[in-house]
Amino acid sequence: MEQLKRKIREHGSVLSEQVLKVDAFLNHQVDPPLMQAIGREFARRFGDQGIDKVLTLEASGIAPALMTALELGVPLVFARKHRSLTLTDNLLTARVYSFTKQVESTVAVSASHLAAGERVLIVDDFLANGQAALGLAAIVRQAGAQLMGIGIVIEKSFQSGRRALEEQGYRVESLARIASLADGQVSFLE
Amino acid sequence: MEQLKRKIREHGSVLSEQVLKVDAFLNHQVDPPLMQAIGREFARRFGDQGIDKVLTLEASGIAPALMTALELGVPLVFARKHRSLTLTDNLLTARVYSFTKQVESTVAVSASHLAAGERVLIVDDFLANGQAALGLAAIVRQAGAQLMGIGIVIEKSFQSGRRALEEQGYRVESLARIASLADGQVSFLE
């Protein structure tokens, strides 16, 4: 997606060979027209899959996932990382390990909002080691719902996430695939 | 806002005299067309204020705030509750006490994304005791920016938040104002 790659080139900053900072437009400050374009692109790629629901993980996934759900005309559900007072009963949960923060956390979705047979699209901002997406996929399976695909805004293709997801048979669509962050430069795949 | 009140009546559930659960359409599952309507309504109410940026707090504020920012044609910034690896330098912070969770936490915005002189609209999903909004307002002041108003999706008018914000001179616009949750019923103001 050319508009996204341009934004990454112009406003992303490479902090290390592993870490790309995109807090100018994606996960701290957010560019709403870019989110709208991202939502349209995911809707274009998955529009023929009969999606019933978009699933993401708080907090950075919410903006692109909301615009995708709006374009597809379906509800969004965002998994919570922490249990909250009003989200106590009947939870579907998965353990997710964050390599960035080096902590394991529980992500949870209320069973009320993910039903057996529903066709689910996962949308997330980043794909690195795939732990978050694998956790969300586990929740979809627990619900007895069908995972129709995984839409990723930025994929770090030099990490193992895509392979892990594809090994489980999932279709992964990433809007920007980064081959390398070496020498402080963003190199895209293809 | 009639569409929102209807949604609260039909899909909200009263857990106690203090707690209204709206995780069917606002803070866990999210209704995208409702968020779009909310964004349009805030844009209508604050459209003449020359807003440069919308500010909210992760995670539940993001959906209504994103749609507001999209309608106003300005960026969104969401304050983070936890420090992340790529958000380390030059932070504006405030301590926020949550009466619901009975914990104090730090909310943070990178100084890179909130500049002196910018005209800021705060948008949040709930107003109860006003702690979150007061924290965000403190961050706006630290940045030397101007707080032009506070847009709230659901106000619990029987709690002290609005008074606390108005005492500091802020304009508060709430789309649904709840007078009481007594007897398991939602009663709206006026």
Interface residues (C-beta under 8 A of the other chain):
Chain A: L15 V19 K21 D23 A24 F25 H28 Q29 V30 D31 P32 P33 M35 Q36 E58 A59 I62 A63 L66 M67 A69 L70 V74 P75 L76 V77 F78 R80 S84 L85 T86 L87 T100 K101 V109 S110 S112 H113
Chain B: L15 V19 K21 D23 A24 F25 H28 Q29 V30 D31 P32 P33 M35 Q36 E58 A59 I62 A63 L66 M67 A69 L70 V74 P75 L76 V77 F78 R80 S84 L85 T86 L87 T100 K101 V109 S110 S112 H113
